[in-house]
C-alpha cells in the first residue's frame, strides 16, 4: 500500500461524513416542520454507508490485469443511499395550530433533537479522525522526503 492509497481511503471517509453531517443538519432544521410540499410532517432522513473499492495507484497503472485472486482490494466508504425513517412522529393536541386536523391534533416530525445531536457528534468525530489520518500521512510523506537530504 502506498502513501497515496491511505489518503484515498481517508478522503472517502471525509466525503461520507460530510454528507452525513448535511443530512443531520437538514433533520435539525426541519425538527418542527409540520407541513412539507408533499403534505404531512417532515420525515427524518438517515444516511446508509457501504464499503467501496478504492483503486490503488498500482492497480490503476496495470488495470488489475496481473493481480490475480490473492490481491486485496483497498476499501473506503461511500454513501449508498439516504433513506427516510419510517417511524411516525409524535401526535400532540393543539387545536389552534394551522396544521391541526379536524380533531385538533397535529402530527410532528419524527426527529428527536437529542438523537440528532449525538449523531452529529459521532459524525464530527469520525470526520476529525479522517483529518488526523491525512495529517499523519502527510507527516510520513515529509519524513520520507527528509531521508534524501
CNS distance restraints for C-alpha pairs under 8 A (distance, minus, plus):
assign (resid   1 and name CA) (resid   5 and name CA) 6.23 0.50 0.50
assign (resid   1 and name CA) (resid   6 and name CA) 7.67 0.50 0.50
assign (resid   1 and name CA) (resid  56 and name CA) 7.44 0.50 0.50
assign (resid   2 and name CA) (resid   6 and name CA) 7.04 0.50 0.50
assign (resid   2 and name CA) (resid  56 and name CA) 7.59 0.50 0.50
assign (resid   2 and name CA) (resid  57 and name CA) 7.61 0.50 0.50
assign (resid   3 and name CA) (resid   7 and name CA) 6.73 0.50 0.50
assign (resid   3 and name CA) (resid 137 and name CA) 6.61 0.50 0.50
assign (resid   3 and name CA) (resid 141 and name CA) 7.31 0.50 0.50
assign (resid   4 and name CA) (resid   8 and name CA) 6.35 0.50 0.50
assign (resid   4 and name CA) (resid  56 and name CA) 7.86 0.50 0.50
assign (resid   4 and name CA) (resid  57 and name CA) 7.56 0.50 0.50
assign (resid   5 and name CA) (resid   9 and name CA) 6.45 0.50 0.50
assign (resid   5 and name CA) (resid  54 and name CA) 7.94 0.50 0.50
assign (resid   5 and name CA) (resid  55 and name CA) 7.93 0.50 0.50
assign (resid   5 and name CA) (resid  56 and name CA) 5.49 0.50 0.50
assign (resid   5 and name CA) (resid  57 and name CA) 7.06 0.50 0.50
assign (resid   5 and name CA) (resid  74 and name CA) 7.84 0.50 0.50
assign (resid   6 and name CA) (resid  10 and name CA) 6.24 0.50 0.50
assign (resid   6 and name CA) (resid 134 and name CA) 7.77 0.50 0.50
assign (resid   6 and name CA) (resid 137 and name CA) 7.23 0.50 0.50
assign (resid   7 and name CA) (resid  11 and name CA) 6.00 0.50 0.50
assign (resid   7 and name CA) (resid 133 and name CA) 7.94 0.50 0.50
assign (resid   7 and name CA) (resid 134 and name CA) 5.96 0.50 0.50
assign (resid   7 and name CA) (resid 137 and name CA) 7.04 0.50 0.50
assign (resid   8 and name CA) (resid  12 and name CA) 6.25 0.50 0.50
assign (resid   8 and name CA) (resid  54 and name CA) 6.94 0.50 0.50
assign (resid   8 and name CA) (resid  76 and name CA) 7.61 0.50 0.50
assign (resid   9 and name CA) (resid  13 and name CA) 6.46 0.50 0.50
assign (resid   9 and name CA) (resid  54 and name CA) 6.90 0.50 0.50
assign (resid   9 and name CA) (resid  74 and name CA) 7.91 0.50 0.50
assign (resid   9 and name CA) (resid  75 and name CA) 6.83 0.50 0.50
assign (resid   9 and name CA) (resid  76 and name CA) 4.75 0.50 0.50
assign (resid   9 and name CA) (resid  77 and name CA) 7.50 0.50 0.50
assign (resid  10 and name CA) (resid  14 and name CA) 6.23 0.50 0.50
assign (resid  10 and name CA) (resid  76 and name CA) 7.49 0.50 0.50
assign (resid  10 and name CA) (resid 130 and name CA) 5.19 0.50 0.50
assign (resid  10 and name CA) (resid 131 and name CA) 7.41 0.50 0.50
assign (resid  10 and name CA) (resid 133 and name CA) 6.68 0.50 0.50
assign (resid  10 and name CA) (resid 134 and name CA) 6.43 0.50 0.50
assign (resid  11 and name CA) (resid  15 and name CA) 6.23 0.50 0.50
assign (resid  11 and name CA) (resid 130 and name CA) 7.37 0.50 0.50
assign (resid  12 and name CA) (resid  16 and name CA) 6.24 0.50 0.50
assign (resid  12 and name CA) (resid  76 and name CA) 5.72 0.50 0.50
assign (resid  12 and name CA) (resid  77 and name CA) 5.60 0.50 0.50
assign (resid  12 and name CA) (resid  78 and name CA) 6.42 0.50 0.50
assign (resid  13 and name CA) (resid  17 and name CA) 6.13 0.50 0.50
assign (resid  13 and name CA) (resid  76 and name CA) 6.74 0.50 0.50
assign (resid  13 and name CA) (resid  77 and name CA) 5.68 0.50 0.50
assign (resid  13 and name CA) (resid  78 and name CA) 7.26 0.50 0.50
assign (resid  13 and name CA) (resid 126 and name CA) 7.98 0.50 0.50
assign (resid  13 and name CA) (resid 127 and name CA) 7.17 0.50 0.50
assign (resid  13 and name CA) (resid 130 and name CA) 6.42 0.50 0.50
assign (resid  14 and name CA) (resid  18 and name CA) 6.04 0.50 0.50
assign (resid  14 and name CA) (resid 127 and name CA) 5.53 0.50 0.50
assign (resid  14 and name CA) (resid 130 and name CA) 6.15 0.50 0.50
assign (resid  14 and name CA) (resid 131 and name CA) 7.51 0.50 0.50
assign (resid  15 and name CA) (resid  19 and name CA) 6.31 0.50 0.50
assign (resid  15 and name CA) (resid  78 and name CA) 7.53 0.50 0.50
assign (resid  16 and name CA) (resid  20 and name CA) 6.28 0.50 0.50
assign (resid  16 and name CA) (resid  49 and name CA) 7.59 0.50 0.50
assign (resid  16 and name CA) (resid  77 and name CA) 6.68 0.50 0.50
assign (resid  16 and name CA) (resid  78 and name CA) 5.39 0.50 0.50
assign (resid  16 and name CA) (resid  79 and name CA) 5.81 0.50 0.50
assign (resid  17 and name CA) (resid  21 and name CA) 6.07 0.50 0.50
assign (resid  17 and name CA) (resid 123 and name CA) 5.72 0.50 0.50
assign (resid  17 and name CA) (resid 124 and name CA) 7.46 0.50 0.50
assign (resid  17 and name CA) (resid 126 and name CA) 6.95 0.50 0.50
assign (resid  17 and name CA) (resid 127 and name CA) 5.83 0.50 0.50
assign (resid  18 and name CA) (resid  22 and name CA) 6.32 0.50 0.50
assign (resid  18 and name CA) (resid 123 and name CA) 7.98 0.50 0.50
assign (resid  18 and name CA) (resid 127 and name CA) 7.39 0.50 0.50
assign (resid  19 and name CA) (resid  23 and name CA) 6.42 0.50 0.50
assign (resid  19 and name CA) (resid  47 and name CA) 7.99 0.50 0.50
assign (resid  19 and name CA) (resid  79 and name CA) 7.75 0.50 0.50
assign (resid  20 and name CA) (resid  24 and name CA) 6.25 0.50 0.50
assign (resid  20 and name CA) (resid  46 and name CA) 7.73 0.50 0.50
assign (resid  20 and name CA) (resid  47 and name CA) 5.90 0.50 0.50
assign (resid  20 and name CA) (resid 123 and name CA) 6.87 0.50 0.50
assign (resid  21 and name CA) (resid  25 and name CA) 6.09 0.50 0.50
assign (resid  21 and name CA) (resid 120 and name CA) 6.32 0.50 0.50
assign (resid  21 and name CA) (resid 123 and name CA) 6.38 0.50 0.50
assign (resid  21 and name CA) (resid 124 and name CA) 7.49 0.50 0.50
assign (resid  22 and name CA) (resid  26 and name CA) 6.23 0.50 0.50
assign (resid  23 and name CA) (resid  27 and name CA) 6.24 0.50 0.50
assign (resid  23 and name CA) (resid  45 and name CA) 6.70 0.50 0.50
assign (resid  23 and name CA) (resid  46 and name CA) 6.85 0.50 0.50
assign (resid  23 and name CA) (resid  47 and name CA) 7.26 0.50 0.50
assign (resid  24 and name CA) (resid  28 and name CA) 6.25 0.50 0.50
assign (resid  24 and name CA) (resid  45 and name CA) 7.80 0.50 0.50
assign (resid  24 and name CA) (resid  46 and name CA) 7.66 0.50 0.50
assign (resid  24 and name CA) (resid 116 and name CA) 6.29 0.50 0.50
assign (resid  24 and name CA) (resid 119 and name CA) 7.41 0.50 0.50
assign (resid  24 and name CA) (resid 120 and name CA) 6.51 0.50 0.50
assign (resid  25 and name CA) (resid  29 and name CA) 6.06 0.50 0.50
assign (resid  26 and name CA) (resid  30 and name CA) 6.22 0.50 0.50
assign (resid  27 and name CA) (resid  31 and name CA) 6.02 0.50 0.50
assign (resid  27 and name CA) (resid  44 and name CA) 5.78 0.50 0.50
assign (resid  27 and name CA) (resid  45 and name CA) 6.73 0.50 0.50
assign (resid  27 and name CA) (resid 111 and name CA) 6.61 0.50 0.50
assign (resid  27 and name CA) (resid 116 and name CA) 7.50 0.50 0.50
assign (resid  28 and name CA) (resid 111 and name CA) 7.41 0.50 0.50
assign (resid  28 and name CA) (resid 113 and name CA) 6.49 0.50 0.50
assign (resid  28 and name CA) (resid 116 and name CA) 6.94 0.50 0.50
assign (resid  30 and name CA) (resid  42 and name CA) 6.56 0.50 0.50
assign (resid  30 and name CA) (resid 109 and name CA) 7.79 0.50 0.50
assign (resid  31 and name CA) (resid  42 and name CA) 7.56 0.50 0.50
assign (resid  31 and name CA) (resid 109 and name CA) 6.07 0.50 0.50
assign (resid  31 and name CA) (resid 110 and name CA) 7.75 0.50 0.50
assign (resid  31 and name CA) (resid 111 and name CA) 5.46 0.50 0.50
assign (resid  31 and name CA) (resid 112 and name CA) 7.57 0.50 0.50
assign (resid  31 and name CA) (resid 113 and name CA) 7.11 0.50 0.50
assign (resid  32 and name CA) (resid 108 and name CA) 6.65 0.50 0.50
assign (resid  32 and name CA) (resid 109 and name CA) 6.45 0.50 0.50
assign (resid  33 and name CA) (resid  41 and name CA) 5.99 0.50 0.50
assign (resid  33 and name CA) (resid  42 and name CA) 5.74 0.50 0.50
assign (resid  33 and name CA) (resid 108 and name CA) 7.24 0.50 0.50
assign (resid  33 and name CA) (resid 109 and name CA) 6.57 0.50 0.50
assign (resid  34 and name CA) (resid  40 and name CA) 6.32 0.50 0.50
assign (resid  34 and name CA) (resid  41 and name CA) 4.03 0.50 0.50
assign (resid  34 and name CA) (resid  42 and name CA) 6.26 0.50 0.50
assign (resid  34 and name CA) (resid  99 and name CA) 6.90 0.50 0.50
assign (resid  34 and name CA) (resid 106 and name CA) 7.68 0.50 0.50
assign (resid  34 and name CA) (resid 107 and name CA) 6.68 0.50 0.50
assign (resid  34 and name CA) (resid 108 and name CA) 5.53 0.50 0.50
assign (resid  34 and name CA) (resid 109 and name CA) 6.36 0.50 0.50
assign (resid  35 and name CA) (resid  39 and name CA) 5.72 0.50 0.50
assign (resid  35 and name CA) (resid  40 and name CA) 5.02 0.50 0.50
assign (resid  35 and name CA) (resid  41 and name CA) 4.75 0.50 0.50
assign (resid  35 and name CA) (resid  42 and name CA) 6.69 0.50 0.50
assign (resid  35 and name CA) (resid  99 and name CA) 7.23 0.50 0.50
assign (resid  36 and name CA) (resid  40 and name CA) 5.95 0.50 0.50
assign (resid  36 and name CA) (resid  41 and name CA) 5.99 0.50 0.50
assign (resid  36 and name CA) (resid  42 and name CA) 6.06 0.50 0.50
assign (resid  40 and name CA) (resid 107 and name CA) 7.69 0.50 0.50
assign (resid  41 and name CA) (resid  89 and name CA) 7.89 0.50 0.50
assign (resid  41 and name CA) (resid 107 and name CA) 6.50 0.50 0.50
assign (resid  41 and name CA) (resid 108 and name CA) 5.93 0.50 0.50
assign (resid  41 and name CA) (resid 109 and name CA) 5.15 0.50 0.50
assign (resid  42 and name CA) (resid 108 and name CA) 7.80 0.50 0.50
assign (resid  42 and name CA) (resid 109 and name CA) 5.06 0.50 0.50
assign (resid  42 and name CA) (resid 110 and name CA) 7.48 0.50 0.50
assign (resid  43 and name CA) (resid  84 and name CA) 6.09 0.50 0.50
assign (resid  43 and name CA) (resid  85 and name CA) 6.45 0.50 0.50
assign (resid  43 and name CA) (resid  86 and name CA) 7.73 0.50 0.50
assign (resid  43 and name CA) (resid 109 and name CA) 5.87 0.50 0.50
assign (resid  43 and name CA) (resid 110 and name CA) 6.11 0.50 0.50
assign (resid  43 and name CA) (resid 111 and name CA) 7.48 0.50 0.50
assign (resid  44 and name CA) (resid  84 and name CA) 5.71 0.50 0.50
assign (resid  44 and name CA) (resid  85 and name CA) 5.38 0.50 0.50
assign (resid  44 and name CA) (resid 109 and name CA) 7.09 0.50 0.50
assign (resid  44 and name CA) (resid 110 and name CA) 5.89 0.50 0.50
assign (resid  44 and name CA) (resid 111 and name CA) 5.56 0.50 0.50
assign (resid  45 and name CA) (resid  82 and name CA) 6.46 0.50 0.50
assign (resid  45 and name CA) (resid  83 and name CA) 5.44 0.50 0.50
assign (resid  45 and name CA) (resid  84 and name CA) 4.33 0.50 0.50
assign (resid  45 and name CA) (resid  85 and name CA) 5.70 0.50 0.50
assign (resid  46 and name CA) (resid  82 and name CA) 5.58 0.50 0.50
assign (resid  46 and name CA) (resid  83 and name CA) 5.42 0.50 0.50
assign (resid  46 and name CA) (resid  84 and name CA) 6.27 0.50 0.50
assign (resid  46 and name CA) (resid  85 and name CA) 6.81 0.50 0.50
assign (resid  47 and name CA) (resid  79 and name CA) 6.73 0.50 0.50
assign (resid  47 and name CA) (resid  80 and name CA) 7.68 0.50 0.50
assign (resid  47 and name CA) (resid  81 and name CA) 6.15 0.50 0.50
assign (resid  47 and name CA) (resid  82 and name CA) 4.56 0.50 0.50
assign (resid  47 and name CA) (resid  83 and name CA) 6.46 0.50 0.50
assign (resid  48 and name CA) (resid  79 and name CA) 5.90 0.50 0.50
assign (resid  48 and name CA) (resid  80 and name CA) 5.51 0.50 0.50
assign (resid  48 and name CA) (resid  81 and name CA) 5.42 0.50 0.50
assign (resid  48 and name CA) (resid  82 and name CA) 6.11 0.50 0.50
assign (resid  48 and name CA) (resid  83 and name CA) 7.42 0.50 0.50
assign (resid  49 and name CA) (resid  77 and name CA) 6.62 0.50 0.50
assign (resid  49 and name CA) (resid  78 and name CA) 5.68 0.50 0.50
assign (resid  49 and name CA) (resid  79 and name CA) 4.55 0.50 0.50
assign (resid  49 and name CA) (resid  80 and name CA) 5.20 0.50 0.50
assign (resid  49 and name CA) (resid  81 and name CA) 7.29 0.50 0.50
assign (resid  50 and name CA) (resid  77 and name CA) 5.76 0.50 0.50
assign (resid  50 and name CA) (resid  78 and name CA) 5.62 0.50 0.50
assign (resid  50 and name CA) (resid  79 and name CA) 6.23 0.50 0.50
assign (resid  50 and name CA) (resid  80 and name CA) 5.60 0.50 0.50
assign (resid  51 and name CA) (resid  75 and name CA) 6.16 0.50 0.50
assign (resid  51 and name CA) (resid  76 and name CA) 5.68 0.50 0.50
assign (resid  51 and name CA) (resid  77 and name CA) 4.54 0.50 0.50
assign (resid  51 and name CA) (resid  78 and name CA) 6.31 0.50 0.50
assign (resid  52 and name CA) (resid  75 and name CA) 5.33 0.50 0.50
assign (resid  52 and name CA) (resid  76 and name CA) 5.16 0.50 0.50
assign (resid  52 and name CA) (resid  77 and name CA) 5.33 0.50 0.50
assign (resid  52 and name CA) (resid  78 and name CA) 6.23 0.50 0.50
assign (resid  53 and name CA) (resid  73 and name CA) 6.20 0.50 0.50
assign (resid  53 and name CA) (resid  74 and name CA) 5.62 0.50 0.50
assign (resid  53 and name CA) (resid  75 and name CA) 4.33 0.50 0.50
assign (resid  53 and name CA) (resid  76 and name CA) 6.08 0.50 0.50
assign (resid  54 and name CA) (resid  73 and name CA) 7.29 0.50 0.50
assign (resid  54 and name CA) (resid  74 and name CA) 5.26 0.50 0.50
assign (resid  54 and name CA) (resid  75 and name CA) 5.21 0.50 0.50
assign (resid  54 and name CA) (resid  76 and name CA) 5.88 0.50 0.50
assign (resid  55 and name CA) (resid  59 and name CA) 5.87 0.50 0.50
assign (resid  55 and name CA) (resid  60 and name CA) 6.18 0.50 0.50
assign (resid  55 and name CA) (resid  73 and name CA) 7.18 0.50 0.50
assign (resid  55 and name CA) (resid  74 and name CA) 6.33 0.50 0.50
assign (resid  56 and name CA) (resid  60 and name CA) 6.14 0.50 0.50
assign (resid  56 and name CA) (resid  74 and name CA) 6.80 0.50 0.50
assign (resid  57 and name CA) (resid  61 and name CA) 6.14 0.50 0.50
assign (resid  58 and name CA) (resid  62 and name CA) 6.48 0.50 0.50
assign (resid  59 and name CA) (resid  63 and name CA) 5.35 0.50 0.50
assign (resid  59 and name CA) (resid  64 and name CA) 5.24 0.50 0.50
assign (resid  59 and name CA) (resid  67 and name CA) 7.96 0.50 0.50
assign (resid  60 and name CA) (resid  64 and name CA) 7.14 0.50 0.50
assign (resid  62 and name CA) (resid  66 and name CA) 7.40 0.50 0.50
assign (resid  64 and name CA) (resid  68 and name CA) 7.80 0.50 0.50
assign (resid  67 and name CA) (resid  71 and name CA) 5.68 0.50 0.50
assign (resid  85 and name CA) (resid 110 and name CA) 7.81 0.50 0.50
assign (resid  87 and name CA) (resid 110 and name CA) 6.50 0.50 0.50
assign (resid  88 and name CA) (resid 109 and name CA) 7.68 0.50 0.50
assign (resid  88 and name CA) (resid 110 and name CA) 5.87 0.50 0.50
assign (resid  89 and name CA) (resid 107 and name CA) 6.06 0.50 0.50
assign (resid  89 and name CA) (resid 108 and name CA) 5.14 0.50 0.50
assign (resid  89 and name CA) (resid 109 and name CA) 4.79 0.50 0.50
assign (resid  89 and name CA) (resid 110 and name CA) 3.89 0.50 0.50
assign (resid  89 and name CA) (resid 111 and name CA) 7.43 0.50 0.50
assign (resid  90 and name CA) (resid 107 and name CA) 5.85 0.50 0.50
assign (resid  90 and name CA) (resid 108 and name CA) 5.24 0.50 0.50
assign (resid  90 and name CA) (resid 109 and name CA) 6.94 0.50 0.50
assign (resid  90 and name CA) (resid 110 and name CA) 6.64 0.50 0.50
assign (resid  91 and name CA) (resid 105 and name CA) 6.39 0.50 0.50
assign (resid  91 and name CA) (resid 106 and name CA) 5.66 0.50 0.50
assign (resid  91 and name CA) (resid 107 and name CA) 4.57 0.50 0.50
assign (resid  91 and name CA) (resid 108 and name CA) 6.19 0.50 0.50
assign (resid  92 and name CA) (resid 105 and name CA) 5.48 0.50 0.50
assign (resid  92 and name CA) (resid 106 and name CA) 5.37 0.50 0.50
assign (resid  92 and name CA) (resid 107 and name CA) 6.56 0.50 0.50
assign (resid  92 and name CA) (resid 108 and name CA) 7.52 0.50 0.50
assign (resid  93 and name CA) (resid 104 and name CA) 5.71 0.50 0.50
assign (resid  93 and name CA) (resid 105 and name CA) 4.38 0.50 0.50
assign (resid  93 and name CA) (resid 106 and name CA) 6.22 0.50 0.50
assign (resid  94 and name CA) (resid 100 and name CA) 6.68 0.50 0.50
assign (resid  94 and name CA) (resid 104 and name CA) 5.55 0.50 0.50
assign (resid  94 and name CA) (resid 105 and name CA) 5.76 0.50 0.50
assign (resid  94 and name CA) (resid 106 and name CA) 6.45 0.50 0.50
assign (resid  95 and name CA) (resid 100 and name CA) 5.85 0.50 0.50
assign (resid  95 and name CA) (resid 101 and name CA) 7.87 0.50 0.50
assign (resid  95 and name CA) (resid 103 and name CA) 7.36 0.50 0.50
assign (resid  95 and name CA) (resid 104 and name CA) 3.84 0.50 0.50
assign (resid  95 and name CA) (resid 105 and name CA) 6.43 0.50 0.50
assign (resid  95 and name CA) (resid 106 and name CA) 8.00 0.50 0.50
assign (resid  96 and name CA) (resid 100 and name CA) 7.18 0.50 0.50
assign (resid  96 and name CA) (resid 104 and name CA) 7.41 0.50 0.50
assign (resid  97 and name CA) (resid 104 and name CA) 7.90 0.50 0.50
assign (resid  97 and name CA) (resid 106 and name CA) 7.33 0.50 0.50
assign (resid  99 and name CA) (resid 106 and name CA) 6.21 0.50 0.50
assign (resid 100 and name CA) (resid 104 and name CA) 5.02 0.50 0.50
assign (resid 100 and name CA) (resid 105 and name CA) 5.08 0.50 0.50
assign (resid 100 and name CA) (resid 106 and name CA) 4.59 0.50 0.50
assign (resid 100 and name CA) (resid 107 and name CA) 7.83 0.50 0.50
assign (resid 101 and name CA) (resid 105 and name CA) 5.48 0.50 0.50
assign (resid 101 and name CA) (resid 106 and name CA) 6.47 0.50 0.50
assign (resid 111 and name CA) (resid 116 and name CA) 7.55 0.50 0.50
assign (resid 112 and name CA) (resid 116 and name CA) 6.28 0.50 0.50
assign (resid 113 and name CA) (resid 117 and name CA) 6.18 0.50 0.50
assign (resid 114 and name CA) (resid 118 and name CA) 6.35 0.50 0.50
assign (resid 115 and name CA) (resid 119 and name CA) 6.21 0.50 0.50
assign (resid 116 and name CA) (resid 120 and name CA) 6.02 0.50 0.50
assign (resid 117 and name CA) (resid 121 and name CA) 6.24 0.50 0.50
assign (resid 118 and name CA) (resid 122 and name CA) 6.29 0.50 0.50
assign (resid 119 and name CA) (resid 123 and name CA) 6.13 0.50 0.50
assign (resid 120 and name CA) (resid 124 and name CA) 5.96 0.50 0.50
assign (resid 121 and name CA) (resid 125 and name CA) 6.11 0.50 0.50
assign (resid 122 and name CA) (resid 126 and name CA) 6.20 0.50 0.50
assign (resid 123 and name CA) (resid 127 and name CA) 6.11 0.50 0.50
assign (resid 124 and name CA) (resid 128 and name CA) 6.18 0.50 0.50
assign (resid 125 and name CA) (resid 129 and name CA) 6.12 0.50 0.50
assign (resid 126 and name CA) (resid 130 and name CA) 6.39 0.50 0.50
assign (resid 127 and name CA) (resid 131 and name CA) 6.37 0.50 0.50
assign (resid 128 and name CA) (resid 132 and name CA) 6.19 0.50 0.50
assign (resid 129 and name CA) (resid 133 and name CA) 6.22 0.50 0.50
assign (resid 130 and name CA) (resid 134 and name CA) 6.27 0.50 0.50
assign (resid 131 and name CA) (resid 135 and name CA) 6.22 0.50 0.50
assign (resid 132 and name CA) (resid 136 and name CA) 6.10 0.50 0.50
assign (resid 133 and name CA) (resid 137 and name CA) 6.16 0.50 0.50
assign (resid 134 and name CA) (resid 138 and name CA) 6.15 0.50 0.50
assign (resid 135 and name CA) (resid 139 and name CA) 6.16 0.50 0.50
assign (resid 136 and name CA) (resid 140 and name CA) 6.25 0.50 0.50
assign (resid 137 and name CA) (resid 141 and name CA) 6.17 0.50 0.50
assign (resid 138 and name CA) (resid 142 and name CA) 6.23 0.50 0.50
assign (resid 139 and name CA) (resid 143 and name CA) 6.22 0.50 0.50
assign (resid 140 and name CA) (resid 144 and name CA) 6.12 0.50 0.50
assign (resid 141 and name CA) (resid 145 and name CA) 6.31 0.50 0.50
assign (resid 142 and name CA) (resid 146 and name CA) 6.32 0.50 0.50
assign (resid 143 and name CA) (resid 147 and name CA) 6.62 0.50 0.50
assign (resid 144 and name CA) (resid 148 and name CA) 7.66 0.50 0.50
assign (resid 145 and name CA) (resid 149 and name CA) 7.61 0.50 0.50
